[in-house]
Each structure stands twice: as C-alpha cells, then as structure tokens.
Amino acid sequence: MTHYPLIYSLVQACNYRSYLELGVWEGYLLASVAKITHTAVGVDISDVRKDKSTSFFLGSTRDFFLQNKLFFDFIFIDADHRLQPVTEDFVSSMQILNEGGLIAVHDTDPASKDLLADGYCSDSYRLLERLNREVLSFIPLPVGSEGLTLISRSRDKRVNRIIDPQ
C-alpha cells in the first residue's frame, strides 16, 4: 500500500480529472482518488470494497474494455499479475488514455524471488521488456516490495503541444 500516497499525489499534482483502477481490492485508493477527480471508476472480478459509493464495474477487465465508452487521464493497472493479462490491460488502457495521461502499472519491480510466484507479482515485470521505448516514456520506481512503473506517450509532453500545435 506504499504506492497509494504516490498515486494519489500524482493524480492531485497533475490535476487529472478522470481515473480508472483495474484491480480494486478493498477500494481504499479508488475511494480517496474519487474525492479529487470528476470521474473515478474501479474494475474487479469480485467486490470486497469497504466503500461502496464509488463507481464500480464487477467483471473482468476484458469485459470492462468491451463495453467502456470513457477516456481517462490516469489509469492504474493492478488486476491479474500475469504477463499476458497485464499486457492486454496495458494495450486496452493505451486506447482510452487521454492526451497527456499517465498509466501506473503495479508489480513491475519485485524485490525478492518469492514475489515472482502466481498470486503476487508473477511475471508482470516482463511488460517493461515489451514496451517500445521510442514511443513510450517510463519510469520504474522501487516503491514497496512490488514496484510501480509510470508510463506515458513520449509525444504527450506539453512542450510538444506548444511547439507543434495540431
């Protein structure tokens, strides 16, 4: 949970207005971010949230993306920790990420070998090997024992928008 304050602070500092959380667990982060954004949506295959006042999709991330019509400024990926589902969640998230948005992926820098087991970080850290460094910028952070990586489109820098407005 050491990543919660960081994610909250990023959403607040960047003045992001919309937030998507894939893998909600007890919903503490979703509930706190919902208080500082216009739109906050959580997705999980089970609903064990302590605060049921937040917008929530009960089902798989795949099912969510099939019916979703919204775009988001900040997306936090922490659902299935296996490489293939994390990759699918990342690709789908990039399609609904607003210009200038940010994606945070949890479990990308495990601190010990036991965290590589299914049910923990599994092999989600390998997502970073698949990313195209020419079109994406990313920063792996040693936050907690699982790690967190921040990812954005390289072209989304604000300076690019003021130098070459479309």
C-alpha positions as CSV (number, residue, x, y, z in Angstrom):
1,M,0.0,0.0,0.0
2,T,3.0,2.3,-0.1
3,H,2.1,3.2,-3.7
4,Y,-1.3,4.6,-2.6
5,P,0.0,8.0,-1.5
6,L,2.2,8.3,-4.6
7,I,-0.7,7.6,-7.0
8,Y,-3.0,10.0,-5.0
9,S,-0.3,12.7,-5.1
10,L,0.3,12.2,-8.9
11,V,-3.4,12.5,-9.7
12,Q,-3.7,15.6,-7.5
13,A,-0.5,17.3,-8.6
14,C,-1.2,16.8,-12.3
15,N,-4.8,17.9,-11.8
16,Y,-6.1,14.7,-13.5
17,R,-9.9,14.7,-13.7
18,S,-10.6,11.1,-14.6
19,Y,-9.2,7.9,-13.1
20,L,-9.5,4.2,-13.8
21,E,-8.4,1.5,-11.5
22,L,-8.0,-2.1,-12.7
23,G,-7.9,-4.4,-9.7
24,V,-9.5,-2.5,-6.8
25,W,-9.2,-5.0,-3.9
26,E,-10.7,-3.2,-0.8
27,G,-11.1,0.1,-2.7
28,Y,-9.2,2.5,-0.4
29,L,-7.2,4.1,-3.2
30,L,-10.3,4.3,-5.5
31,A,-12.3,6.0,-2.8
32,S,-9.7,8.5,-2.0
33,V,-9.0,9.4,-5.6
34,A,-12.7,9.7,-6.3
35,K,-12.8,12.6,-3.9
36,I,-10.4,14.7,-6.0
37,T,-11.5,13.7,-9.6
38,H,-14.6,14.2,-11.6
39,T,-14.7,10.6,-12.7
40,A,-13.2,7.6,-10.9
41,V,-14.1,4.0,-12.0
42,G,-12.9,0.7,-10.5
43,V,-12.9,-2.7,-12.1
44,D,-12.6,-6.0,-10.4
45,I,-13.8,-9.6,-10.6
46,S,-15.0,-9.5,-7.0
47,D,-16.4,-6.7,-4.9
48,V,-14.7,-6.5,-1.5
49,R,-14.6,-2.7,-1.4
50,K,-15.1,-1.2,2.0
51,D,-16.6,2.0,0.5
52,K,-19.4,1.1,-2.0
53,S,-20.0,4.7,-3.0
54,T,-17.5,4.6,-5.9
55,S,-18.3,3.8,-9.5
56,F,-17.5,0.1,-10.0
57,F,-17.6,-2.5,-12.8
58,L,-18.0,-6.0,-11.5
59,G,-16.3,-8.3,-14.0
60,S,-13.1,-8.9,-15.9
61,T,-11.0,-6.1,-17.3
62,R,-11.6,-7.6,-20.8
63,D,-15.4,-7.3,-20.3
64,F,-15.0,-3.8,-19.0
65,F,-13.0,-2.7,-22.1
66,L,-15.6,-4.3,-24.4
67,Q,-18.3,-2.1,-23.0
68,N,-16.4,1.0,-21.9
69,K,-17.0,4.4,-23.7
70,L,-15.0,6.6,-21.4
71,F,-11.4,8.0,-21.7
72,F,-9.2,8.6,-18.7
73,D,-6.3,10.8,-17.6
74,F,-4.8,8.3,-15.1
75,I,-5.1,4.5,-15.3
76,F,-3.7,2.3,-12.5
77,I,-3.2,-1.4,-13.6
78,D,-3.2,-3.9,-10.7
79,A,-5.6,-6.7,-11.7
80,D,-4.2,-10.0,-13.0
81,H,-0.4,-10.0,-12.4
82,R,0.5,-12.5,-15.1
83,L,2.3,-11.1,-18.2
84,Q,-0.4,-11.8,-20.8
85,P,-3.3,-10.3,-19.0
86,V,-1.2,-7.3,-17.9
87,T,-0.1,-6.8,-21.5
88,E,-3.8,-6.9,-22.6
89,D,-4.8,-4.5,-19.9
90,F,-2.0,-2.1,-20.9
91,V,-2.8,-2.2,-24.7
92,S,-6.5,-1.6,-23.9
93,S,-5.6,1.2,-21.5
94,M,-3.5,3.0,-24.1
95,Q,-6.5,3.1,-26.4
96,I,-8.6,5.0,-23.8
97,L,-5.8,7.2,-22.3
98,N,-6.4,10.9,-22.8
99,E,-3.6,13.0,-24.3
100,G,-1.2,13.9,-21.6
101,G,-2.4,11.0,-19.5
102,L,-0.4,8.6,-17.3
103,I,-0.6,4.8,-16.7
104,A,0.8,3.3,-13.5
105,V,1.5,-0.5,-13.5
106,H,1.9,-2.2,-10.2
107,D,4.1,-5.3,-9.6
108,T,6.8,-4.3,-12.1
109,D,9.9,-4.3,-9.9
110,P,9.6,-7.2,-7.3
111,A,12.2,-7.0,-4.5
112,S,12.5,-10.7,-3.9
113,K,12.3,-14.0,-5.7
114,D,9.3,-15.2,-3.7
115,L,7.3,-12.3,-5.2
116,L,7.6,-13.9,-8.6
117,A,5.0,-16.6,-7.7
118,D,1.5,-16.5,-9.1
119,G,-0.8,-14.5,-6.8
120,Y,1.9,-12.0,-6.1
121,C,3.8,-10.1,-8.9
122,S,4.1,-13.2,-11.1
123,D,5.8,-12.3,-14.3
124,S,4.1,-8.9,-14.9
125,Y,7.5,-7.2,-14.6
126,R,8.3,-8.5,-18.1
127,L,5.8,-6.0,-19.5
128,L,8.6,-3.4,-19.4
129,E,10.7,-5.6,-21.9
130,R,7.8,-5.4,-24.4
131,L,7.4,-1.6,-24.3
132,N,8.5,0.5,-27.3
133,R,10.9,3.0,-25.8
134,E,10.7,5.1,-28.9
135,V,7.0,6.0,-28.4
136,L,6.7,5.5,-24.7
137,S,8.4,7.0,-21.7
138,F,8.5,5.0,-18.5
139,I,10.0,5.2,-15.0
140,P,10.2,2.1,-12.9
141,L,10.1,3.0,-9.2
142,P,11.2,0.8,-6.3
143,V,8.0,1.6,-4.4
144,G,7.2,-1.1,-1.7
145,S,8.3,-4.6,-2.3
146,E,6.4,-4.9,-5.7
147,G,7.5,-1.8,-7.5
148,L,5.5,0.6,-9.7
149,T,6.1,1.9,-13.2
150,L,4.8,5.2,-14.6
151,I,4.2,5.1,-18.4
152,S,3.2,7.9,-20.8
153,R,3.3,8.5,-24.5
154,S,6.6,10.3,-25.4
155,R,4.7,12.7,-27.8
156,D,2.4,13.8,-25.0
157,K,4.9,16.2,-23.4
158,R,3.3,19.6,-23.0
159,V,6.2,21.3,-24.8
160,N,5.4,19.2,-27.9
161,R,1.9,20.7,-27.9
162,I,3.1,24.3,-27.7
163,I,5.8,23.9,-30.3
164,D,3.8,21.9,-32.8
165,P,0.1,22.6,-32.1
166,Q,-2.2,20.4,-34.3
